[in-house]
Amino acid sequence: MSGSGPFDHAWSFVGELGNRMFDNHVRLAVTGLRRSGKTVFTTTLVHHLLRAHDLDFLSAAHQDRYLGARLIPGEGERFTFEAFEADLMADPPRWPEATDRLTSLRLELRYRATGFLSKMVTPVQTLVVDIIDYPGEWLLDLPLVGTSYEQMSRDSLALARRSPRERISRDWLDRIETGDSSGMIDGYRLYLERCQHELGLSFIQPGRLMHGIDDLPEGTTFTPLTPGHPLEAEMAARYQRYVEEVVKPFYEDHFSRFDRQIVLVDLFSCLNAGPDWFDDSMTALSTILESFAYGQSGWIRRLISPRIDKVLFAASKA
């Protein structure tokens, strides 16, 4: 597995991890828009660190200070690196299955110290790196924390009536008129799935309705509705529970602990698909960027105390 190609800038970004003088534990988050190749990226990164070859992105390797890496026990559900590596190294290679939940892998990197004092005190230093892989749709959900149900509904319905979504939204929009809440919710979820799988769109919000719906807390599924709909109050309450019980816990428990973030984008596919798909990807990226616009008065600053000091957007060709 080669480290060259569309991920070159990402490798350099990862290679800076050890430059934080007083940190010996770094949490690197990796996510991506639809079919961006984040599983392949994460697997390839770990493969190179463990095998200690083609480490052009690591300054310690250039300086002959890199002593190797090993996998050590971590927290939470484990990223199944060995299975993904076997897929990529098979003959012929197999494309790894897409991941639909948060998983992580912990590595211990060892390298020779620089500087006279460091060499005297700790000649061999250790850096623990947690690599966290999670679906890009989860990141798209963060702005919902600052969005009312009414605004979310207006935006979602307007989007559904525009190209290319108008091709597949009719069934869901018809269900809104039936008065059957479960039918509306199912129709909305199926509509989102078709947006992603049939149309190949990237801006899927709310993202958690796409993955692991059976794991969601009771009463957190919903559908956007037109103003004045008889079930508007019920759906607004469900939406608020989704924000409070699904969106906020992810960012409080995980996002706020990330040190660095890589976001992969399959730019070539959306360019080839046409203007509507390119605009959709730009909407997704703009929404993601809101998550990193902290500022002194930003709402995300009030929600959490973010630690991410660098974010990299990398164009890939999955």
N, C-alpha and C positions, 0 to 999 in steps of 0.2 A: 504494500500500500504506500503510495507516494504522497509526500507532503506538499508537492508543487501543484500549480494550477490555480483555480479560482479562490482557494482558501489561503493564499499566501499572506495577505494582510492579517487574517485571523491568526495564523501561526505566530506572526510577529507580536500580535497583541497578547497571546498566551505567553509568549516568551518573556514578557515584561513582568510576569507574576512575581518572580523572585527579587525584583528590584525594590520592594517595599521593605526598608531597612529593618524595622522592628517587628514585622509580621512574620510569624512562622505557620500561619494557618490562613488560607485564602479560599473563598467560596466563589467559584466561577460558574455562572448560569449560562446554559445554552438553550436557545429556543429558535423557532423559525416559522415563517409563513408556510402555507400548504406546499408540500413536496419540495422543500428546500434542502433536504438531505442532512438534517441535524443528527439523525442517528448515525449516519455514515461519518459525519464530521467527528462526533464524539468518539466513536469506535476507533477511527484512524488516529486521532490525537493520543488516546490512551495506548494504542499499539506502538506508536513511535516513542513515547516516553518509556514504556516498559522494555522495548527492544533496543533502545539507545542507538538508533541509526536514523540518518536523514533528519537530524535535529537542527536544521538551518535556522529555525525560529528561536532557538534557545542560546542566549549569549554565553551561558556557562559551558555549553558544549563547544562553542567556538574557542573558548579560552582553555579548553582541556580541563575544566573543573567539574564537569558533570560525572557523578559516580553511579547513577542509575536510579531506578524507581521500582517500587513494589506496591501491590494492592494491599490495603489493610482494612479491617472492619470499619464500616461507617454507620450512618444513621438512616433509618427509614427503608423504603423499598429499594432494592439494589438494581442498578442498571446492568442488564445481563450482557456484559461485554464479551464474555467467552463465546456465547451463542452468535452474537452479531459478527464477531471476528471470524468465526468458522464459516458463516454465510459468505463473507466477502472474499475469503481465501479458498473457497471451494472451486472445483473445476467442472463446469463453468461457475463463475461467481453468482451468488444469489443476492438479490436486493433484500436487505433486512426489513422485517415487518415494522410498520409505523408504530410509534409509541403514543399512547393516549392517556398517560398519567405521569405524575412526577416520580422520577427515579434518580438515584445518585450513585456515585462511585468515589471512593476515597483512595488517594495515592500518597505515598510518602516519597519525596524526592530528596536525594542526598547529593551534596556538592561541596567542593573545597571552598573555604572562606577566602575572601580577599582582604587586604589591609593587614598591617603588621600586628595590631592588637587582636583582631579577630582570629588571626592564624595562631596566636599564642594561647588564647582562651578557648576557642572552639574551632579547631582546624577543619573539622567536618561538620557542616551545618545541615539542618533538615527543614524542609518545607512541606507541610501537609496541604494538599489541594483537594477540595471537594468539588467534583464536577456534577452539576445538577441539570438534568435534562427534563424539560417540561413542554407541553403543547403550546404553540404560539397563540391559540385561541384564548388561553387563560390570560395572557397579557392584554389582549384586546378588551377584556372585561373590566379592567381597572377604572376607566373613565366612567363606568356606570355608577360608581360611588358618588360622583358629583352630578348625576343626571336624574331628573325626576322621571316618574313613570310616564307622565304626559309627554315630555320631550322625547323620551325614548320611543314611545308609540308613534309620534309624528314622524320622526326620522326613519323608523323601520318601515312604516307603511309607504312613505314617499319612495324609499329605496325599492320596495317590492313592486312598485308600479312603473319603474324605469327599466330600460334595457340594461343588461340581458335578463334580469330577474323576472320581468313581467311574463316571460315564457312559461315559468313554472309556479308562479305565485297564486294562480287562479283558484286552485283547490283550497288552499289555506284561507284566502280572502272570502271565499264562499262559505267556509265553515264559520267564520266570524258572525255571519248573519243567522246561524242556526239556533244560538242560545245554549248549545251544549258545551260546557266548559272543558270537559275532557277531550271532546272532539276538536275543539279549537287548539288546545295545547298540543295534541298529537299532530295536528295539521301544521302547526308552526314548526315543530321539531323536524318533521319530514321535509318541510320547505327548506329549512337550514341545511339539512343533510344533502338535499338535491343541489343547493347552491354550491356546496363544496365538492361533491362527488360527480355530479353531472355537468355543471357549468365550470368547475375548476376555479371558483372564486376564493379570495383570501380573506375578505372582510366578513367574518362570521361572528355575530354578536347577538345573544350571549353564547360564549364559547363552551361553557360547561354543559349546555343542553346537548352538545354533540358527543361528548365522551362520558361514559360512566354515569348515565342518567339514573341507574338503579342505586347508585351510591349517594345521590343527593338527598338532603334532609327532606322530610315530608313537607309538602306545601310550598316548595320553592320553585316549581315549574310554573310557567305563565305564558301568556301571549300578548302582544301589543293589541290594542283595540282603538276604534274610532271614538272621538269625544262623545260623552253622553250614553255610551253603550250600557245596557242594564248590568253587565258584569264588570264594569270598569273598576269599581271599588274593590271587588274581590281580587282582580288581577293586579291592581296596584299594591294590595297587601302582599300578594305572593311575590311580586317583583321586589318589594322592600325586604322580604325575608331572604330572597336569593342574594341580594346585595349584602345583607348583614351576616348570613350564615354560610355563604359560599364564597363570595368575592373577598370580603374583608379578611376572613381567617387565612386565606392563602397568602395575602400580602403581608399580614402581620406575622405569620409563622414562618414564612419562607422568603418572600421578596425583600423584606426589610433586612434580611441577614446576608443577602448577596453582596459581594465586593465588586465583581465585574460581571458584565452581561454581554453576550454575543447574540445577535439576531441575524439569522440567515434568511436570504430572500432569493427565490428562483426568478430573477429578473428577466432572463431570456424567454422563459415560457410565457410570461404575461405580455412581453413585447410582441412575441409571435402571434399571440391570440387576438390582439387587436386593441383599439383605443378603450373600449369598455373595461377590458380586463386590466389594462395598465392603470386606468383611473381607479379601479377597485383596489389594486395593490397600493397605490399612493394613498388612498383613504385609510387602508390598514396601517401603513407606515406612519401616517400623520397621527392616527389614534394611539399607536404605540409610543410615539415621541412624547405624547402628553404625560406618559408615565414617568418620564425622566426630566420634565421641566419643573424642577423642584421650586426654586425661587424662595424668597423669604415669606411670601404670602400665598404660595401655591397650596391648593387643597390637599395635595399628596403630602406636603410637609406637615400639615395639621393632622393627617391620618396616621402617619408613621414617621420614624426617623430613619430615612434611607441611608444606606452605606455605600451604594454603588458609586464609584468615583470615575469609572470609564465605561462607555458603551460603544460597541462596534457593530455597525451594520455591514454585512458582507454579502456581496452578490455571488450566488452559487449557480451551478447548473446540475440539478439533481438528475 
